Amino acid sequence: MDGKGRALDHVWIERFWRSLKSDYVYLNPADDGFELYERVQNHISYNYDKIHHTTRETPNSRYEKSMQNAA
């Protein structure tokens, strides 16, 4: 997995985990793993259903549009 440009391949997932931890997990500590799992699932679904303020679209609808344009 070494090579030129490989560090940029995973930028989006690294940004996702960083924002999930800093925006939610650290601010809302859970009592056990099951509670943490449920809260993280709810937070992720909330973020994917939320309308973004600049594009006026949800991330899921924007992704579907990009896939239709690519095909």
Residue frames relative to the residue before (quaternion, step in Angstrom):
aa qw qx qy qz dx dy dz
M 1.0000 0.0000 0.0000 0.0000 0.00 0.00 0.00
D 0.5192 0.6147 -0.4387 0.4002 3.57 1.19 0.21
G 0.4015 0.7020 -0.5317 0.2514 3.51 -1.11 0.59
K 0.6804 -0.4906 0.3561 0.4117 3.49 -1.30 0.24
G 0.8262 0.2290 -0.1829 0.4811 3.55 -0.87 0.99
R 0.4850 0.6929 -0.4278 0.3189 3.61 1.21 -0.16
A 0.6015 0.5750 -0.3671 0.4155 3.60 1.07 -0.59
L 0.6935 0.4753 -0.2761 0.4658 3.58 1.10 -0.58
D 0.4997 0.6834 -0.4194 0.3278 3.61 1.23 -0.23
H 0.7913 0.3183 -0.1429 0.5021 3.57 1.01 -0.76
V 0.2619 0.7985 -0.5066 0.1926 3.57 1.17 0.46
W 0.6793 0.5146 -0.3096 0.4218 3.59 0.84 -0.91
I 0.6902 0.4524 -0.3001 0.4784 3.62 0.92 -0.77
E 0.6147 0.5297 -0.3493 0.4685 3.59 1.07 -0.64
R 0.6477 0.5057 -0.3103 0.4779 3.59 1.00 -0.80
F 0.6238 0.5443 -0.3332 0.4512 3.58 1.03 -0.81
W 0.7017 0.4567 -0.2786 0.4705 3.62 0.79 -0.98
R 0.6284 0.5330 -0.3417 0.4520 3.58 1.01 -0.75
S 0.7008 0.4523 -0.2814 0.4745 3.59 0.84 -0.92
L 0.6121 0.5393 -0.3573 0.4548 3.61 1.03 -0.66
K 0.6922 0.4717 -0.2830 0.4672 3.58 0.88 -0.90
S 0.7379 0.4283 -0.2586 0.4529 3.58 0.76 -0.95
D 0.7202 0.4459 -0.2586 0.4643 3.60 1.00 -0.73
Y 0.8276 0.2380 -0.1040 0.4976 3.58 1.00 -0.67
V 0.7394 0.4550 -0.2728 0.4145 3.60 0.51 -1.15
Y 0.7038 0.4590 -0.2797 0.4646 3.59 0.83 -0.91
L 0.6916 0.4774 -0.2787 0.4650 3.59 1.10 -0.65
N 0.7736 0.2427 -0.1241 0.5720 3.60 1.21 -0.50
P 0.0909 -0.8331 0.5425 0.0576 3.61 0.34 1.15
A 0.3138 -0.7517 0.5569 0.1622 3.56 -1.04 0.86
D 0.5398 -0.6352 0.4556 0.3123 3.55 -1.26 0.50
D 0.8046 -0.0060 0.0153 0.5935 3.60 1.06 -0.68
G 0.7251 -0.4676 0.3023 0.4053 3.55 -1.31 0.15
F 0.6351 0.5368 -0.3362 0.4421 3.58 1.04 -0.74
E 0.6513 0.5018 -0.3071 0.4792 3.56 0.99 -0.83
L 0.6388 0.5214 -0.3219 0.4653 3.59 0.97 -0.82
Y 0.6417 0.5309 -0.3180 0.4531 3.59 0.94 -0.90
E 0.6846 0.4840 -0.2861 0.4640 3.58 0.85 -0.95
R 0.6666 0.5040 -0.3036 0.4576 3.59 0.93 -0.85
V 0.6538 0.5008 -0.3163 0.4708 3.59 0.96 -0.83
Q 0.6286 0.5269 -0.3369 0.4624 3.61 0.98 -0.79
N 0.6643 0.4981 -0.2994 0.4700 3.58 0.94 -0.88
H 0.6569 0.5119 -0.3121 0.4572 3.59 0.98 -0.83
I 0.6520 0.5072 -0.3134 0.4684 3.59 0.96 -0.83
S 0.6773 0.4709 -0.3103 0.4725 3.61 0.86 -0.86
Y 0.6062 0.5429 -0.3521 0.4623 3.59 1.08 -0.65
N 0.6852 0.4890 -0.2939 0.4528 3.60 0.86 -0.91
Y 0.6887 0.4712 -0.2940 0.4660 3.61 1.01 -0.71
D 0.7002 0.4331 -0.2709 0.4988 3.60 1.21 -0.37
K 0.5414 0.6305 -0.3894 0.3971 3.57 1.29 -0.21
I 0.4094 -0.6967 0.5325 0.2519 3.58 -1.03 0.81
H 0.3842 -0.7370 0.5155 0.2086 3.55 -0.74 1.12
H 0.5147 -0.7015 0.4055 0.2804 3.58 -0.87 0.92
T 0.7101 0.4465 -0.2894 0.4611 3.64 1.03 -0.50
T 0.7594 0.3637 -0.2078 0.4978 3.61 0.95 -0.78
R 0.2944 -0.7775 0.4933 0.2557 3.59 1.26 -0.39
E 0.6164 0.4912 -0.3481 0.5075 3.57 1.16 0.73
T 0.4774 -0.6064 0.5281 0.3542 3.54 -1.27 0.29
P 0.6195 -0.5495 0.3892 0.4034 3.61 -1.11 0.45
N 0.6365 0.5332 -0.3401 0.4416 3.61 1.01 -0.72
S 0.6790 0.4723 -0.3068 0.4708 3.60 0.89 -0.83
R 0.6324 0.5221 -0.3350 0.4639 3.59 1.02 -0.70
Y 0.6416 0.5116 -0.3198 0.4738 3.59 1.01 -0.77
E 0.6512 0.5111 -0.3220 0.4594 3.60 0.93 -0.84
K 0.6345 0.5207 -0.3288 0.4671 3.60 1.00 -0.74
S 0.6659 0.5032 -0.3090 0.4560 3.57 0.94 -0.87
M 0.6493 0.5029 -0.3205 0.4720 3.59 1.06 -0.69
Q 0.6332 0.5117 -0.3336 0.4752 3.61 1.06 -0.65
N 0.6624 0.5016 -0.3053 0.4651 3.57 1.02 -0.78
A 0.6486 0.5259 -0.3168 0.4498 3.58 1.10 -0.68
A 0.6861 0.5074 -0.2836 0.4375 3.59 1.09 -0.69
